[in-house]
């Protein structure tokens, strides 16, 4: 069995529970929940598992609360959310969509690395990761499908004659 950890009396058990239930920030809510469980004499390992955090993170939260009080539980992100920055504006994205209608400059088919090179040229960036090129291909609903290859010695006339005499699957 583990040992119980005691909390400094910054807030009572009922106040911890009230803060847990009233918190609108998910990070803070999880921290208040952890502290409330610890205040009810839960082992820290069990409380961390119940809340869904690691044991070492739970220890840091309890230690910070004991040292700094209520201020230590605040989410330091300050409402900022992580967001991915778009490489292309809406106009540039429309230009890319137009460019995808034609074959790429070096021939072949459009691929993630080729689109990444195109983005780098348009935006003036030194390098764009190939994955970002693939992301833009998917965003524009590009499908890399192509027709099946034809055999070099295939007889076109025999194939068309076969297609005309072959019963279609929809009629059966």
Residue, then its C-alpha position, 0 to 999 in steps of 0.5 A: x500500500x502507498x502512503x497518504x499525502x497530507x495537504x496544506x490547509x489552504x482550502x477545506x475538503x468541501x471547498x476543493x469539491x466546489x472548485x472541482x465542480x465549478x471549474x470550466x477549464x479542463x486542466x484546472x478541473x482535473x487538478x481540483x479533482x485530484x486535490x479533492x480526492x487526496x483531501x479525502x485520504x485517497x492514496x496519491x497513486x489511486x487518485x492519480x489513476x482515477x483522475x487520469x494523470x501520471x503519478x509524477x504529475x500528481x505529485x507535482x500538483x500536490x507539491x505546488x498546491x502545498x507550496x503556493x496555494x490556490x494560485x498553483x492550480x491555475x492553468x498557465x495557458x491563460x486561455x490560449x489554445x494550440x492551433x496549427x497555422x495555415x501555410x496558405x491563405x484562401x487565395x493561395x489555396x484556390x491557386x493550388x487547387x487550380x495548379x492541381x488540375x494540370x500535371x506538375x512541372x516535372x511531370x508525373x502525378x502530384x504527391x505530398x513532396x511536390x505540393x510541399x515544394x509548390x507551397x515553399x515556392x509560393x510562400x517564400x519558405x526555405x522548406x515545407x515538410x512533405x507531410x504538409x503537402x499531403x495534408x493540402x492534397x487531402x484538404x482539397x479532396x485530391x485523389x491520387x487514383x490513376x487508371x490501371x496500366x495497359x499491357x504493351x502487347x494488348x490487342x485493343x480491337x479484341x478488348x473492345x470486342x470482348x467488352x461489347x459481347x460480355x454481359x454487364x454485371x448490372x443486368x444479372 
